[in-house]
Amino acid sequence: MKKLSKIYIGIVLAFLYVPIFVLIVFSFNETKSRSVFSGFTLDWYEKLFHNKIIISSLINTVIIAVLASVISTILGTFAAIGINSMRKVPKAVVMNVTNMPIINPEIVTGVSLMLLFVFFAARMNIEFGFVTLLIAHITFDVPYVILNIMPKFKQMDPHLYEAAQDLGCSPTKAFRKVILPEIMPGVISGFLMAFTYSLDDFVISYFTSGSTSQTLPITIYSMTRRKVSPEINALSTIIFLVVVVVLIVKNVIENRAAKRNASYKGGVRE
């Protein structure tokens, strides 16, 4: 059974990562062929960085992802604190409502936001573009931040905040010195997840973007409708490596936090 399980896992991993590996390999191909590797070159990466449309979309995507992640992390952190202080029944109701955007199909969220922006555009002269994209990304990022922070409250001693105030801390200082460090791994994880989802999103961005402001996935989609250029292979390789680095950083932070908590608890027990 162990051999069968290993074979099964190997097949699944091969199915998931072999296409990505092929894409990475052909991003260094001399010709535009997608089936024959004729030689190694970095020309497609050079052409990629001289493509003004892609670079403009990349900068726009990074700016939106960073702003949306920062804002949604702040909103999600305060929302998680508020939800944690609720009673059992209202807390369960609010958590279910918060989780709905995660479960909800992206196309439904995208169309809903598009109709909302159309409604306000007709009355407030709002144009589809950077602002609508940013609002849309914040909307679907906040639930992921809350989802990452809430388990940290369950792991934390619920009396820490009151104990800090009893020892002379003001409510603000107690939050900053006691609560925030306890939930910080969840805050960082929420930020990284929000950044990753914002960087990667296509469906919601497609419905809420305008002609003046487009994200990288939309630009790639418009390019692939004509012909798949090796520049897209190079761009996809860079995106994949960035996502891998982000995930590694996230795991390292979580592992260090887990070791710190374990050593702290061990020290307290001793």
N, C-alpha and C positions, 0 to 999 in steps of 0.2 A: 504493500500500500504506500509506503514511503517513497519508493521509486516512481510509482504512478503519479503521486502528488507532485514530485519534483519535475517529472516530465510535463505534467499539466501546467505547472507554473511557468516552466520554460517556454512552452508553446504560447501561452498568454503574453508573456513578456516579449517574445519574438514578434508576435502579431502587433503589439503596441509600438515597439521601438525600431523594428527593421525598416519600416517606411521612413522614419525620421533619419535613421542612419544613411539610407539611400539618398535622401534629400541633401544631407550634409556632404556626402561624397561628391554628388553631382554639382554642388555649388562651387567646387574647385575644378570642374571640367573645362577644358579648353574650348570645346564647341558647344552648340546649343542642344546637342543630342541628349535625350533623356533615357537612352538605353545603352549607349556605348561610351565608356570613359576613354577619351583619346589622349589625355595628358593633364598634368597639374598646372593650374594658373590661379592668380589672385585678381585677374582682370575684372571679374564680375563684382567683386567687393569694391574695387576702385570705381567702376561705373555706378555702383549703388550709391556711393557717397558723393557722386557728382550729379545724381538725379534730384533736381530741385523739388519735384512733386513729392517724392518719397521722404526726403529730408524734412520738408515742411510739415507733412503729415506726422512724421515721427516726433518732431518737436511739439506739435500740437497735442499728440497723444500723451507724451510724457508730462506736459504741463497739466493737462486735464487729470491724468492719473494721480499726480502728486497732490494737486489741490483737492480733488475729490477724496483721496485717502486721508489727508490731514483733517479736512472738515468733517468727514464721516466718522473718523476716529474720535474727535472731540464730542460730536453729537452722540455717538454710540456709547462712549464712556459715561457721560452724564445720564443717558437713558438707562443704561445698565444699573447705575447706582439707584436711580429712581425706582426701577422695576424690582430691584432686590429689597427695597424697603417696604414694598407692598405686602398686603396679606396674601394668604395662600390662593384663594379663589380669584381675586382680581389679577394677581401675578400670573396665574396659569392662563387667564383669558388674554392678557396683554402679550404674553410670550407666544401664544398661538397666532395672534394677529401679526406679531413681529416676524414670525417664521413663514407667514404666507407668501411674501415676495420671493423667498428662497425656493419654495415648492412650486410657485406659480410659473408656468411656461414663459420664457423670455419674450416671445412674440406677443403675448397678451400684455405684459408690462410695457413693451415698446409701443404698441398701438395705443394703449391707454394714455401713456405720457404724451404721445403725439397729439391725440385728440384734446388733451388738457392744454397743451401749448397752443394749439390752433384756437381754442376757445379764448385764451388770454391774448393771443396775437391779434385777434379781431377787435379787441377792446383796449389794449394797452400798447399797440404798435411794437410788439415783441417779435423779432425775427428769429428764425431757426438758425442756430450757429453755436458759438462758444458757450453762451450762457445756458441755452437749453441742454446742450451736451453735459455741462458741468452739473446742472440740477439733476438730470437723469442718472448720472453716475453716482452722485451722492445718495440718491433714492435707493438704488439697489446695493450700495456698499454698506449702509448703516446696519441692516439686519445681520450681516456677516460679522461686523465688529461686536455687536451685542452677543451674538452666538459664541464668540471666542472669550468674551469677558465674564459672562454669567457663571461658567464652571469655576472660575477663580474665587468667586464669592462663596460658593459651596465648600471649597477647600479651606477657606479662611475662618478663623474663630469669630463668630458673630459679635462677641463682646469686646473685641479689640478697640473699636472706635470709642465705646463708653469708657474703657479702661484708660485710654490715652487722655480723654477729657478729665477723668478723675485725677490723673497725675499732673494736671495743669495745662494741658494743650487746649488752645482755642479750637472751635470746630474746623476752621480752615487749616490750621496747622496739623490737627489730627488726621485730616484727610490727606494732606500733602506728605506727612512723615510716616503715616501708618498704613492707611488704606491703599494709596496709590502704589507704593512699592510692592504690596501684596498682589495687586491685580496687574502690575506692569507687564509680566509675560503674556497675559491675555490681550493687553492693549497693543503690544508690539505684534503679536500674532494676527490680531484683527487688522492692524494697519497694513501688514504685508499681504494678507489675503485680499483686502480691499484694493490695494495697489495692483495685485496680480489680476484680479477680476476686471478692474477698470482698464488695465493695459490690454487685456485680451478680448474685451467685449465687442461683439459685432452687431447682434440683432437689435438691441436697444439703441445703440449708437446710430444704426442705419435709419431708424424711424425718427430720431430726434436731432440729427445733424442737418446742417444746411450746406449750400454750395460754397460758402466762405470758410467753413470750418469742418474738416473731416478728420477722422482718426485713421490710423495706419491700417487696421483690418478692412475698412471700407475702401481705402486706396488699393490695397492688394486685391480685393474682390473685383474692383473695376478693371484692374490690369489683367487678371486671369480670365475675364470674360472675352478679351480679345485673343491673347496668346500668353502662355506661361513662359516668362522670361527667366533665364538663370539668375537674374538679379533678385527675383523673388525667392529662389533657393537660398541665396546668400543672406537675404533679409530674414527669412524664416530660421536659418541657422543661428543668427545673432540673437533673435528673440528667444529661441529655445535655450541658448546658453545663459541668457539673462534670467529667465525663469528658473533654471536649474540653480544658479547662484543664489537667487532669492530664497528658494526652498532650503538650500543648504544653510544659509544664514538663519532662517527661521528655526530649523531643527537644532542648530548649535545653541541658539538662545534658549530654546525650551529645555534642552539637555542640561545646560549650565544652571538654569533656574531650578530644575528638578534636583540636581546634585546639591545646590545651595540649600534648598529646603530640607533635603534629607540630612545634610550635615548639621543644620540648625536644630532639627528635631532630635538628632542623636546627641548633640551637645546639651540640649535641655533635659533629655532623659538621664544623661550622666550626672 
